[in-house]
Amino acid sequence: MKLLILAGGMSSRMKKNLEGNTNLDSKLIEQANTLPKSMIGLGKDGRPFLDYVLYNASVAGVKEVVLLLNPKDDVSQLHYEKLMQEGKSWGLQIGFARQYIPVGREKPLGTTDAIEQALNQFPAWKNSRFIVCNGDNLYPVKAFELLLDETYPNAMLDWDTEGYTVDRVRNCAIIKKDSEGYLIDLLEKPSDEEWVEIVKTMPRIGISWNIFAFTSADLMPFLEKTPLHPVRNEKEIPVTVRMWANENPKGIYTIQIADVLPDLTSKHDIAEVQALLNYEI
């Protein structure tokens, strides 16, 4: 019942200027420009977005959480330490890891590196099964429940795309699986040619929203040998998972889920997400 939340990115897309007319509150714009995006106060009475992710995880049965943070983040740890001290952390024991940036780089080395650094800072987790997810997606309770209850040692959620625009689907990683539900391949941001083939050959198109259940001992060898992306120069978990599936076609089981997932990527998402979080937790 462990959960690792990746919240150490630079939030570069969130910090871009908002184009066009907007009624967005100036305080929220300021927060979006200065805070980690998972800490923007989009909830009732200004609760941070990440509070709602953690609350959903606690309802599902998660007990222990590690937040993987940027080393320059001086907000998140203080907030959650205070909640734990006050007995208001929904029964969660929350620890904190940092994704240190290598010398000579300005940005973190990617999500695969984030997981590897978190496991090195919490070595007891290397003997565990845990869920890992992003800190900027509002995963529902059901998502955590499906992975907690799954008997396969390594699994991922396969999200329906009904109701999504084609552009949004193509901006994600497309899941290819065999007849038994095991991952075969993960096609990240497919090209035009790949998209034509996907539409032609796949009656149902499912996508990954970067939420997985991993057994550490199975995962570690693939973390260690994940190459740098040739364009982004980062080590990303979709590449790790794809490599794993290619080498071991029965290594990762996929679980279908139909819920639409709110995503906090840029300032354009703020109003929509804020409208969804106007409730007490």
N, C-alpha and C positions, 0 to 999 in steps of 0.2 A: 504493500500500500504506500509506495513511494512515488513522488512526482518531482521531476526536474523541469523547471520553467526557464526557457531561454529568453532573457530580457537584457542582453548585453550589447545589442546593436547600437549604431550611432543615430538611428532614426532620421537618416538623411532625407528621405522622401517626405517625412512629416514636417521637416523644417523648411521645405521649399515655400516660396511665396504663394499665397492663395490668389489665383487669378479670377477675374470677374467679380460681379456684385455678390455680396454675402451679408447675411444678418448674424454671422457668428460673433458671439460675445468676445470682446477684446481681451478679457482675462483668459479665456480659453485659447485664443491665438497666442498670447504671451506664454502660456503653459506649453503649448505645442512647440514653441520655438526654443524653450529653455529646459524642459523636463524630459526624462525618458518617457516615451509615448504611452507606456503602460501605466504611468503615474498621473496622466492627465485626469483632472477631476470631472469626469463625465457622468458619474452616478448621482444618486439622490444626495442632496446637501454637500455636493462636491467630492464624493467618494472617488478614489482613483479607480480607473478601469480595471486594474489588476485585482482589486478586492473581489470583483464579481467572478473572475476566473477561479480564484482561490475558494470562494464560497461554493461554487458549483462542484469543485473537486472534493471539498469536505462533505457535501451532501452525498456524493457518490461513494464515499468511504475512504478517501485518501486521508492518511494520518501524518505523514512526514513529507515535507517539501524542502527542496533546495532551489533558491532563486539564483540564477547565474547572471551577474550584473556587470556592467561596464566599470572599470576601475575609477572612472571619474564620476560615477553616480553617487552623490552624497545625500540622496533623498530616500530611496527605497528601503534600505536597511533600517534607517532610523524609524520610518513609519511602521514597519512590521515588528520591530523590536518593541515599540510602544504598545502595539495591539496585543502582543503576547504578554507583556507585563501587566496589562489591564484585563487579561482574560477574555479578550475580544477577537481572538484569531480563529474562531470557529472550530476550536479543538485541534488546530494544526500546530505541529512543531515545525518552525520555519528556520532553515539554515541559509547561509549566504556564501556563495563562491564568486570569484571574480575572473573575468576573461581578460587576462593580461595581453597587451598588444606587443608583438615582437619588435625589437629594436629595428628602426628603419622604416616602420609602417605607421600610417596615421589611423588606420581602421583595424578592427578585429579581424581575425583570420577565418571567420566563418562559423557556421553552426556545428560542423563536425569537430572543429577545434574547441568550440564551446563545451560540447559534451565531454570531450577528452580532458579538458582542464577541470571541469566539475568533478569527474570521477577521480582525478588525481588529488583533488583537494578534499574529497570525501572517500577515502580508500575503502571504507566498509561497504560502500555501494558496489564495489567491484565483485562482490559475492551475491548480488541481489538482482531481482527483476524490478524494473521501474518503468513508469510512463515518462515520456519526454514530449514537450509541446512548446509552441511559441508563446510569448507573453502578450502578443497583440491580436490574438483571435479569441473571441468569446465562445469557447467550447462549452456546449451544454452538458448538463449532468449526465445525460445518456452516453455521451462520448466517453467520459471517464469510466462509467459503469461497464460499458462493453469491453474495454481493455482490461479492467480489473477482473472481470468475470471470465475472460477468455482463458482456456486451458492451454492453448498453444504458447510456447515460451517466447516467441517473437511474432508480433502482429502489428497491423496498421489499419487505420480506418479508411474506407473507400467511399467517398462522399458522392451522393447523387448530384447531378448538375441541372436538373429540371428547375427552371426559373432563373438560371444564370444567363448572362449574355455570352455569345461566342467569344468575344474578346476576353471576358473574365476567365472563362474555362481555359482558353489558350494561354493565359498568363500563369496557369498552374501546371503541376506535373500530372500527366495522364497515366492512370494505372492500367497496366496490362496483366492479366492473371490467367491461370489455367482453369480447366473445368472443375477442379477441386477447390479453387479459391486461393491458390498460392500465387504470390507475386512472381511474374516473369520479367517485367521491365517497368521502368518509370520514365516516361517521356516528358522531360521538362521543357515548357514553352515550345511546343512543336512548330516546325516550319510549315509553310504552305503545303508542301508536298506530303509531309507527315500528317497534317491535319486532314487532307483529302483521303488518305489511306485509313485514318482512324474512323472517319465518318462512314466510309464504305464498308469497313470490316467489323466494327464494334456496335452491336445493337444498343448497348447501354454504355455511356461514357462516364467513368468515375474518375475523381481527382483526389489528390492528397492535399491535406491541410497541415502537414507536418506534425501529426500526433501519432506516436508509436508506443508500443510496449516492447522493451528489450530486456533480454537476459545479458547481463554485463559480459560474462565470459564468452558468449557468442559474438557480441558486438565489438569488443576491443580489437581483435585482429583487423577488422575492416576499417575501424577508425584510424588505426596506425598507418594503413597503406592507402588511404584516400589521397589522390593527387590534387594539386592545386588546379582550379578551373583555369583553362587557357586564356579566358577573357577577363573574368572578374578577379582572378588571382586570389581566390579564397577556397577553403575546403568546406563543401556544403553537404549536409546530410542527405539530400536526394541523390547525390552522386554516390555516397557511401551505400545507401540502400539499394541503388541500382546495381552497383558492383556485387553486392551480396547476393541479390536475386539472380544475376547472371552466372555467378559461380556455384550457387546452391539453389536450384529452382524450387525446392521444398523448404526453404529456410524461413520465409516470412509469410504468414497467413493474412489475408485481407478480410475485413468485416464491413459489410455494407451499412451505411447510415444515410438517412434521408434529410436530416435537419439542414436548413440553410444556415450558414455560418457568418455572423457579423465579423467584419475584418477592419482593423484600425491601421490603415497604411498611411494615409495622407490627411490633410486638413479637410478634404472633401468628404471624408467618412465621419467627421466629428458629429455633425447634427443628427445623422441617422442613428449612430450608436448611442448618443445621449438620450434620444427619444426612447430607446429600448431599456435604459438603465434607471428609469425613474421609479424605483421601488426600494424598499428597505431590505437589508440583508443582516 
